[in-house]
Amino acid sequence: MNWNVTDMHKFKLMLFLAMLWVAFGQAQQVSERAYRILQSQFPESASALLQEKLDNVRRLRYYRTVEGTETTYSATFKKDRLHYGMVFNSTGILTDINFRVKKVDVPAESWDSLYSSLDKRFEKFRIRKIYQRYRVSEGQNNEYIFKNAFQNLMLPEMLYDVSLSGRTLAGKSDHEALFDASGKLLNLRNALPANYDHILY
């Protein structure tokens, strides 16, 4: 193939732009890691809230999660045979409470919608874990969120957080999917590395 000067310049420009695009794409992938920490490394206000609200819990563990420039803290524990997780922001303010559930715990209509959404996106998939999640909305007090989560109340504002592995034409990969209470898909993203273990039960 005979290349003239103009063609070479175009080729170099296209190659440069392609490399720039790949580098930019990699920069957009924000890494996220959770680390187990000591209680003394947990935010003081969050630790005080846990001591005030949690009695008769087992396997209480503390974690710090770093995602890009954002840091959050989590406490996991077992209470009344359920595995709970509580998430706090970097200043120790409670943001949500979640606990692990099974398929049988999800209302049939919500499950059908949830399953159908995944079935449309994957050739084949396997659900690994399901979490029922209660987020703290602005203006809500902690008593409200504790009551909802610890009494397992089925509320329109609660969410389902689903950990799954799925296969598409591009291959097999792990994902985290977020659904509303009715089973409508809100968000689907690539899963964290295996050592993260979804905060970690």
C-alpha positions as a Python dict, from the first residue, in 0.01 Angstrom:
ca = {
    (1, 'M'): (0, 0, 0),
    (2, 'N'): (137, 340, -96),
    (3, 'W'): (98, 605, 171),
    (4, 'N'): (136, 974, 99),
    (5, 'V'): (215, 1234, 365),
    (6, 'T'): (-149, 1334, 410),
    (7, 'D'): (-256, 974, 466),
    (8, 'M'): (19, 924, 724),
    (9, 'H'): (-88, 1236, 914),
    (10, 'K'): (-451, 1120, 911),
    (11, 'F'): (-345, 775, 1031),
    (12, 'K'): (-136, 917, 1315),
    (13, 'L'): (-418, 1149, 1416),
    (14, 'M'): (-670, 864, 1421),
    (15, 'L'): (-430, 645, 1619),
    (16, 'F'): (-371, 925, 1871),
    (17, 'L'): (-746, 984, 1910),
    (18, 'A'): (-807, 612, 1958),
    (19, 'M'): (-540, 593, 2229),
    (20, 'L'): (-682, 903, 2396),
    (21, 'W'): (-1032, 752, 2392),
    (22, 'V'): (-908, 429, 2553),
    (23, 'A'): (-716, 620, 2820),
    (24, 'F'): (-1018, 838, 2893),
    (25, 'G'): (-1242, 532, 2920),
    (26, 'Q'): (-1007, 369, 3168),
    (27, 'A'): (-996, 687, 3372),
    (28, 'Q'): (-1374, 677, 3402),
    (29, 'Q'): (-1366, 338, 3572),
    (30, 'V'): (-1367, 432, 3939),
    (31, 'S'): (-1226, 162, 4160),
    (32, 'E'): (-1404, 72, 4480),
    (33, 'R'): (-1264, -122, 4771),
    (34, 'A'): (-1390, -216, 5117),
    (35, 'Y'): (-1148, -266, 5404),
    (36, 'R'): (-1218, -417, 5742),
    (37, 'I'): (-1128, -172, 6018),
    (38, 'L'): (-1128, -150, 6398),
    (39, 'Q'): (-1414, 8, 6592),
    (40, 'S'): (-1173, 284, 6694),
    (41, 'Q'): (-1136, 376, 6324),
    (42, 'F'): (-1513, 406, 6276),
    (43, 'P'): (-1673, 755, 6290),
    (44, 'E'): (-1748, 838, 6653),
    (45, 'S'): (-2110, 945, 6593),
    (46, 'A'): (-2183, 628, 6393),
    (47, 'S'): (-2026, 409, 6659),
    (48, 'A'): (-2233, 582, 6929),
    (49, 'L'): (-2552, 522, 6728),
    (50, 'L'): (-2469, 153, 6692),
    (51, 'Q'): (-2406, 115, 7062),
    (52, 'E'): (-2734, 291, 7139),
    (53, 'K'): (-2951, 96, 6893),
    (54, 'L'): (-2795, -247, 6869),
    (55, 'D'): (-2841, -500, 7142),
    (56, 'N'): (-2828, -877, 7118),
    (57, 'V'): (-2642, -866, 6787),
    (58, 'R'): (-2368, -1103, 6682),
    (59, 'R'): (-2069, -1084, 6448),
    (60, 'L'): (-2049, -703, 6451),
    (61, 'R'): (-1782, -592, 6203),
    (62, 'Y'): (-1668, -255, 6074),
    (63, 'Y'): (-1564, -154, 5721),
    (64, 'R'): (-1442, 149, 5531),
    (65, 'T'): (-1523, 171, 5159),
    (66, 'V'): (-1331, 399, 4923),
    (67, 'E'): (-1480, 481, 4583),
    (68, 'G'): (-1282, 740, 4394),
    (69, 'T'): (-1264, 1036, 4631),
    (70, 'E'): (-1566, 930, 4836),
    (71, 'T'): (-1539, 734, 5162),
    (72, 'T'): (-1824, 556, 5338),
    (73, 'Y'): (-1839, 333, 5644),
    (74, 'S'): (-2038, 16, 5704),
    (75, 'A'): (-2120, -205, 5998),
    (76, 'T'): (-2244, -559, 5948),
    (77, 'F'): (-2401, -785, 6208),
    (78, 'K'): (-2643, -1070, 6263),
    (79, 'K'): (-2971, -999, 6443),
    (80, 'D'): (-3275, -1227, 6475),
    (81, 'R'): (-3125, -1470, 6221),
    (82, 'L'): (-3089, -1197, 5957),
    (83, 'H'): (-2762, -1055, 5821),
    (84, 'Y'): (-2776, -675, 5839),
    (85, 'G'): (-2563, -397, 5700),
    (86, 'M'): (-2572, -30, 5799),
    (87, 'V'): (-2404, 233, 5581),
    (88, 'F'): (-2281, 574, 5695),
    (89, 'N'): (-2132, 864, 5502),
    (90, 'S'): (-1785, 1001, 5570),
    (91, 'T'): (-1910, 1216, 5859),
    (92, 'G'): (-2090, 927, 6031),
    (93, 'I'): (-2447, 1002, 5920),
    (94, 'L'): (-2664, 695, 5855),
    (95, 'T'): (-2760, 660, 5486),
    (96, 'D'): (-2923, 316, 5467),
    (97, 'I'): (-2990, -17, 5634),
    (98, 'N'): (-3011, -343, 5442),
    (99, 'F'): (-3044, -714, 5511),
    (100, 'R'): (-3017, -1027, 5306),
    (101, 'V'): (-3336, -1198, 5184),
    (102, 'K'): (-3430, -1494, 4964),
    (103, 'K'): (-3654, -1522, 4661),
    (104, 'V'): (-3943, -1637, 4878),
    (105, 'D'): (-3925, -1310, 5075),
    (106, 'V'): (-3988, -1097, 4765),
    (107, 'P'): (-4357, -1045, 4670),
    (108, 'A'): (-4452, -1249, 4361),
    (109, 'E'): (-4534, -950, 4138),
    (110, 'S'): (-4211, -774, 4231),
    (111, 'W'): (-4012, -1091, 4168),
    (112, 'D'): (-4173, -1145, 3826),
    (113, 'S'): (-4086, -790, 3721),
    (114, 'L'): (-3732, -816, 3858),
    (115, 'Y'): (-3671, -1152, 3690),
    (116, 'S'): (-3818, -1033, 3359),
    (117, 'S'): (-3585, -729, 3353),
    (118, 'L'): (-3280, -949, 3398),
    (119, 'D'): (-3405, -1209, 3152),
    (120, 'K'): (-3424, -942, 2879),
    (121, 'R'): (-3065, -832, 2939),
    (122, 'F'): (-2888, -1165, 2976),
    (123, 'E'): (-2888, -1487, 2777),
    (124, 'K'): (-2843, -1667, 3106),
    (125, 'F'): (-2800, -1543, 3463),
    (126, 'R'): (-2775, -1662, 3820),
    (127, 'I'): (-2880, -1454, 4119),
    (128, 'R'): (-2632, -1489, 4402),
    (129, 'K'): (-2763, -1259, 4673),
    (130, 'I'): (-3062, -1030, 4732),
    (131, 'Y'): (-3068, -748, 4983),
    (132, 'Q'): (-3374, -558, 5102),
    (133, 'R'): (-3265, -198, 5144),
    (134, 'Y'): (-3404, 104, 5327),
    (135, 'R'): (-3247, 438, 5239),
    (136, 'V'): (-3262, 737, 5471),
    (137, 'S'): (-3442, 1019, 5293),
    (138, 'E'): (-3376, 1383, 5372),
    (139, 'G'): (-3568, 1486, 5681),
    (140, 'Q'): (-3625, 1131, 5809),
    (141, 'N'): (-3510, 1052, 6157),
    (142, 'N'): (-3319, 740, 6252),
    (143, 'E'): (-3609, 598, 6453),
    (144, 'Y'): (-3817, 568, 6136),
    (145, 'I'): (-3550, 385, 5938),
    (146, 'F'): (-3465, 151, 6228),
    (147, 'K'): (-3831, 61, 6271),
    (148, 'N'): (-3877, -10, 5900),
    (149, 'A'): (-3566, -225, 5869),
    (150, 'F'): (-3584, -419, 6195),
    (151, 'Q'): (-3956, -494, 6151),
    (152, 'N'): (-3902, -590, 5785),
    (153, 'L'): (-4182, -358, 5670),
    (154, 'M'): (-4279, -384, 5303),
    (155, 'L'): (-4283, -20, 5192),
    (156, 'P'): (-4306, 146, 4848),
    (157, 'E'): (-3979, 333, 4903),
    (158, 'M'): (-3766, 29, 4986),
    (159, 'L'): (-3525, -122, 4730),
    (160, 'Y'): (-3384, -457, 4628),
    (161, 'D'): (-3010, -483, 4569),
    (162, 'V'): (-2927, -793, 4364),
    (163, 'S'): (-2585, -952, 4312),
    (164, 'L'): (-2572, -1176, 4003),
    (165, 'S'): (-2358, -1332, 3735),
    (166, 'G'): (-2484, -1314, 3377),
    (167, 'R'): (-2389, -1414, 3027),
    (168, 'T'): (-2431, -1199, 2715),
    (169, 'L'): (-2279, -1209, 2366),
    (170, 'A'): (-1979, -1028, 2514),
    (171, 'G'): (-1921, -1308, 2767),
    (172, 'K'): (-1981, -1379, 3133),
    (173, 'S'): (-1955, -1110, 3399),
    (174, 'D'): (-2073, -1021, 3749),
    (175, 'H'): (-2319, -739, 3815),
    (176, 'E'): (-2502, -544, 4084),
    (177, 'A'): (-2863, -451, 4001),
    (178, 'L'): (-3085, -211, 4194),
    (179, 'F'): (-3465, -244, 4179),
    (180, 'D'): (-3749, -50, 4337),
    (181, 'A'): (-4009, -222, 4556),
    (182, 'S'): (-4221, -314, 4253),
    (183, 'G'): (-3927, -485, 4080),
    (184, 'K'): (-3852, -207, 3830),
    (185, 'L'): (-3484, -192, 3735),
    (186, 'L'): (-3322, 135, 3847),
    (187, 'N'): (-2954, 65, 3787),
    (188, 'L'): (-2728, -211, 3657),
    (189, 'R'): (-2352, -195, 3692),
    (190, 'N'): (-2050, -421, 3679),
    (191, 'A'): (-1986, -588, 4011),
    (192, 'L'): (-1700, -512, 4244),
    (193, 'P'): (-1408, -752, 4266),
    (194, 'A'): (-1480, -1081, 4440),
    (195, 'N'): (-1290, -983, 4755),
    (196, 'Y'): (-1542, -704, 4817),
    (197, 'D'): (-1825, -956, 4879),
    (198, 'H'): (-2097, -691, 4886),
    (199, 'I'): (-2027, -547, 5223),
    (200, 'L'): (-1943, -853, 5326),
    (201, 'Y'): (-2146, -1108, 5490),
}
